[in-house]
Amino acid sequence: ERLHRGPLTTADLLRCAIEVADALDRAHRQGVIHRDLKPGNIMMTKSGAKLLDFGLARTMGTSAVPSTLTAAPTMTTPLTAEGMIVGTFQYMAPEQLEGKEADARSDLFAFGAVLYEMATGRRAFTGATQASLIASILKEEPKPVVELAPLAPPPLQRIITGCLAKDA
């Protein structure tokens, strides 16, 4: 809802970005990939940003999941199959769109798309149709942040560009 009013101030953007990055880091260290990071899954509260909705999350590869996570899941079959595309297209990494297995780098791509939107008030990738949106993500680079948000800190562009790399 906050992004409907436009880009975040630099202070708010940095605070939120650090808190979301910390939440992603904790999840990744626990062997969990979010797979649906987007502005709608970040809640801004008085105490800070909260990363929500791990409904599409899954454990990474074959790494052992720490005992802090439940050892007896209620579901015995996966919600998704290999090659199945899950998530929100506007924030999906190229490898996800190609049906390849998502990993922590896929979350970082989505994080870059979210940072871009927080800094500029615009989505990094757009398209009139689902197909053109996917083509945009796979082939195009978003406009530089400095063109849309001249007051954004210069290192922010480097971080976003790194996150939005086409090759994981």
N, C-alpha and C positions, 0 to 999 in steps of 0.2 A: 504494500500500500504506500509506503514511504516513497518509493521510486516513481510513483505516478506524479509526484510533485516536482520531479527533476532530480538532478544529480545530488549526491551527498556532499556536504562540506568536506574539505580535506581531513579535518580532525575526526569527523564521524566515520568517514571512509576508512581511515587508517585503523581506528579503534575496532570497527566491525571486521575489517580484513584480518587483523591480528587474531581476534577471537575466533573467527571461522577457521582460519588456518590452524590454530591451536586445536580446535575440535576435530578437524580432519586428521591432524597429526596423531591425536590420541586414538581415533578410530583405526587409522592405518597401522599404528603400533600394536593394536589388538587384533590385527589381521582382517579388518572389516573395510570394505569399499562401499561408499555411499551410493553411487551410480545414479543419483538424481539430484545433484546439487544445483539449486536455482534460487533466485530471490524469494520465491514463495515458500521455500523450506528454511528460510532464515528469519527468525523472529527478533525484532529489535525490542528490547525491554529496558527498563530503567537501570537494571544491573548489567546490561550488555547484550551482545548478540548471542542467540542460541541457534544451533544447527538442529533442525527437526527432520522428521519423516525419514526414518531409515527403512521404510517399507520395501524398497527395492534393493536394499543392501545385501551383500553376500560376503562370505569369507574369501580371502585371497588364496588362489592356488591350492596347494596341498599343505600349506603351513599349518602347524598345530594351533588351534585356537586356545588362548589362555583359559584357565579354569574359572576366571571371573565371568565368562559367558556360560550360558546353560549347556550342560553336557547331554541333555535329553530333550531335543527339540520336539515340538508337538507334530510338526510336519515331517513326513519321511520322504516326500518327493519334492524336487526343486520347483519353484514357481516359474522358472525360465529354462529354456533349452539352449544348447549351443547354437549360435547363429541368430538367435532371437534378439531383436532390438527392443530394449526397455529404457525408459527415461523420457526426458523432455527434449525434443529435437534441438531447440535453440541453444542448448547448453551441452550437447553431446560431443564427445571427442570423435575425430574422424574414424579411429579404429572401432568405436562402438557402432557408428553408422554403417560400417562395412561388415558388421556382424561378428567382429572378432571379440575375444575375451577382454573385458574391462579390467583394469588394475588401478593402482593408486594414481598413476599418471593420467588416467581418464578423469578422475576427480579433480586433478590439478588443472586440466583443460577447462572443465566447468567452472572452477574457481576463477580462472582468468577471464572467462566470459562474464561472470558475476561482477568481478572487479571493474571490468570495462563499463558495464551498465551502471554501477555505482558511481563511477567517475564522470561519465558522460551523459547519463540519463537515457542512453540509447542502447539497444542490443548490439552486440558485436557482429552478429550475422543475421541477415534478413532474407526473406524470399516471399514472393506472392503465393507460392504453393509449397507443399511439403518437399517436392522434388527440387525446386529452385533453392529452398533453404538448405537442403542437404548439399547441393552443388556448391553453394556459397561457403559452407563450412569446409568442404573438401578442397576447394580450389582458391578461394579469395582470402585476402587479408583485410581486417577491419581498418577503417580510417584511423590514423594515429590519434591517440588520446589528446595530444596537445592541440590538434586542430579543433576539437570539439570542447575541450576544457583547458584553455591556455594556462590556468593557474594550478593545474595538477602538478605535483612534484615530478621532476624529470625521471627519477628512478622508477616511478610507477609504470611508465611506458615499457621499460626494460623487463619488469616483472611480468606484466601482462603479455608482452610479446613472447617471453619464455614459456609461459603457461599455455599460450595459444599455438604453440608449434604444431605443425601438421604431422610431423613424424614423432611419435611418442618417444 
